[in-house]
Amino acid sequence: MKRILILLIALIFVRNSSAQDDQSKPWYLAAEGKAEWIWLQGDTTPEQAFFRKTFEIPEGASALKIYSSCDNQSTLTLDGKLPVGSSSDWMYPVITEIAVEPGTHTLAVEGKNRGGIAAFVCIMEYEKDGSKHRIYTDKTWQISAKGPEGWTKPGFDDSTWSSDQIRIMGKFGSGPWKIPGAKNKASEYTEAPDPLDPANITTLSGFSVEHLYTVPKTEQGSWVSLTEDDKGRLYASDQKNAGLFQIKIVDTQGGSSVTVKKLSIPEPGSKKDISGAQGLQYAKGSLYFHKNGGHMFEITDEDGDGELDTARQVPSERGGGEHGNHDVIIAPDGENLIMIGGNHAPLAEHTKSSVRGWEEDLLLPRMWDARGHARGKLAPGGWVTRLDPEAHTQEVLSVGYRNQYGIALNKYGDLFTYDADMEWDLGMPWYRPTRVCLVASGSDYGWRSGTGKWPTYFEDSLPPVVEIGPGSPTGVISGTGSNFPEKYQEALFALDWTFGTIYAIHLKEKGAGYTGEAEPFLFGSPLPLTDAVIGKDGKMYFLIGGRGTQSALFRVSYDGSGQIPATTPDPEAEHARKLRRSLEVFHGLVDSSAVEAAWPLLSSDDRFLRHAARVAIESQPVDEWAARFYSETSPQAVITAAVALARQGEPSLRNRIVEKLLELDVADLSETQKLGLLRAYSLTFIRMGQPDAIPKAKVIASIDPLLPSESDDLNNELIKMLVYLEASSVIEKGMKLITDRKPPAIPDWSELAARNSRYGGTVQAVLNNHPPTREIGYALMLSNLRDGWTMENRRRFFTFLNEAANASGGASYPGFLANIRQQALAGCSDEERSALSDITGENFNPVPDFEIIPPKGPGKVWTLNEAVSQGSRRGANFENGRSLYFSVGCGACHRFRGLGGGVGPDLTSIPTKFDDKYVIEAIIDPGKDISDQYGSFIVTMKDGSTHNGITVEKGDQLEIYLPDPVAKPTVVSKDDVKSIEQSPISQMPPGLINSLNKDELRNLMAYLMSGGNPDDRRFQK
């Protein structure tokens, strides 16, 4: 009997445990396959969406449970007044329970995206009489692209909001998001991998990870920067306003204890405590603090009690946010500091620059990012400077980065940084993977906004040490001082926030530079890594956090018995490094011995030596070395010196540079030299002006036979140059390369993509359905040409774009293809556009089908600054702007979104190329920058008569359009024309906007700069 009782008790215990297990599973798992991930429809993924759901809670109902997740962030409000919760990223869902009164309620949600696909999911549940009732996101919710005043309140009129605009992104439990906070199948539910549990962090054999401290988010924020002082105390800063913290770690046999103290140090000029460092460095008794969106500060112990207490501002600039001010470290000399900033960080006033005059240096027009990122941001991009902490002066060391966050020294005292990619560009030829770069003196790594990024082979740039792939670079540290095996003591460690990976970068000496291998040293998913240090105890300390995510402090120790030796030093590389550094002494300084020391190395096969020599030469007065260029016989030295002279010389030297380059036997040049030659030509034309007719013809004759080449890089540069020179052969040759294209080169990023199912989903989609990347670049270049097309090649061109649209790419991929298509259509005649409609799908009719209303005024003589101030404001009226485009005369000559005249350039693509200031200046003073393709010409007839206007060839005849937009063109026979010469006077009359009042100016500019898109933010109230 006793045995039976024991068995019954055991059975009851098992059943109760099972029931408890079921109850312990999250309630929202019951919505798997029922709730739907939703977002706003759009040609490209809208960056924000507003959701409303009105529902009833009956009498006797339990508290309301709410679960929601949004890619990327969301804020939830109930009944317009009760904050429900917010989430900083999709992997951190809002999960809450709220007591609500019976009756009608409204949940309002603002969702925001930070790139890539977007989606929102919500599940609400209450119980009544023992039954569960659930409300899911689906097609019954209301959605809008705008959140006007009062939109969160229950009584708001949402009749204009439409569920028809909801796009179903997938079922809850499927897709890249699955079920945030749980595994993808409820039936197999266990707790999701906890990023704070070291057991879920993978590292190399012999290394171990321990979790030291969880940062309480509400009190201490999310930590993104880390350093250690001379007493072994750590300092960490929240990314925003939660503060700066001192961390003491005490290790005993019983374990580790961590004490965290907030430092109450007022920020200069503010009553708030200092916070928001994206770079920290303790040096010589001071803590240097590089603020997110702010200045550099020096924090000291003024009262001598051993604790930091006073902050002083160091001369610096503020701005840029996450792409702003970043790391600060001790310079190789041990005295100065190195500080860095991303591509949105203003460069502070500096007393010296090793980089000798940065410009955009793009041969063909650039397209801005199709989604507007970094639009209008110009060189230098991200920068590296050296700060004298005593004199408070800075000198520029290197530029041309996108968003490098960390920087570190190797054992030889060379600087390295880990630069960011632009993930929206995935699949495009201008995409640059994340990469580790040697921060060489005087270097420009060529970040330029939009399609303008320089390829690594440009003679005036440098190659990276190693390319890693997609990611979000954060901290970079050296293994020096660690108790790791020797191989890892000599490694750099580069942190990636997105894919939760610390890479060990193993450097290999190569001449005066390096190559490298990126070994995944440690990773987890999710593991949003931000910064790291090697402590005085020889261990690595690292942070996770950033963007409001859960933050924590970890430690990595080596407890293995094996030793892994470092690489053997290379004596030849040591000599090359010393030689490079002897040349870097001349960078940014005039020295009479520089030319003699540097000139012989202009012909070096070592790119880093050649680069150092060129920058040394560029730092000297041109008249001290130009003559040596004219008499130089080494092909490589001629090319390198031509690059230097194009960058530093006067425009009057253009023809002499071209003549010298034409002396080279192109057939005998190596591929590297051919690429250098084409870059030398490009820089000469970019900085010194277009070549005259005779040298232009000679350059075409010299390089045209090289196309096509076996080298993709050469094909790229040859098409670019021949398009610029308007060579008659380039369209046919370029289209043949596009039509007969080779399979795309697909990188091996699958293992990397698997570390983050959300962000990696886009990467894997590109790998699975890779676009014709090279050929998209060719198409972009060819789309700049208006003349020389056959109908067959036009059809091949647009057919290719349709095929490319079926491939996968980053968030900007479809927008870029659309802009290339539009640019190419803009160069077509009316007859061609009509004939291509079966391919393009365009129902072409250039005549407006709406009423055109003249401006009301009163007008004024607009100055540039006044016009920019008014024209860039929001709240514009789309219909009025569209009407004004025609009523002020723009549409008489210029096509826009398929409407208007075809005499002048099509303006539809101007938002992808220019900013507001450039466009307004072109309207106020149209003669300032006249396109050679659309400028006025003086046509002299054989009988001595002349005509002045825009010329359009039509068969054997020439149409000449006079400045009067309503006048009919003068038609002459080509046989009767003696000469056609460029006119210095623009066809467009100045001051077209002077008849407009400020509202009309805003409406017209909004219409132009939105590309004629009525849903653009400029038209939002």
DAPEDA-V863852 format. One record per helix or strand. SS is the DSSP state (alpha for helix, beta for strand). FROM is the first residue (numbers start at 1). LEN is the number of residues. Records with the same first field share a line. If there is no record, write none. Layout:
SS: FROM-LEN, FROM-LEN
This chain:
alpha: 2-23, 27-5, 163-3, 186-3, 198-3, 217-4, 321-3, 423-3, 450-3, 486-4, 571-14, 594-10, 607-12, 622-3, 626-6, 635-14, 651-12, 666-3, 671-18, 693-14, 712-13, 730-10, 750-4, 757-12, 773-10, 791-14, 813-14, 830-6, 837-4, 864-8, 878-10, 890-4, 910-4, 916-9, 974-3, 992-4, 998-12, 1017-3
beta: 36-5, 48-10, 64-8, 73-6, 82-6, 94-5, 103-10, 119-10, 131-6, 142-3, 166-6, 179-1, 182-1, 191-1, 202-2, 207-8, 223-6, 234-5, 244-9, 255-9, 266-1, 273-1, 277-7, 286-6, 296-5, 310-5, 325-6, 337-5, 352-2, 382-7, 393-9, 407-3, 415-5, 434-5, 443-2, 466-4, 473-6, 492-5, 501-10, 513-11, 529-6, 540-5, 552-7, 770-1, 808-1, 896-1, 899-1, 937-5, 946-9, 957-5, 970-4, 977-6
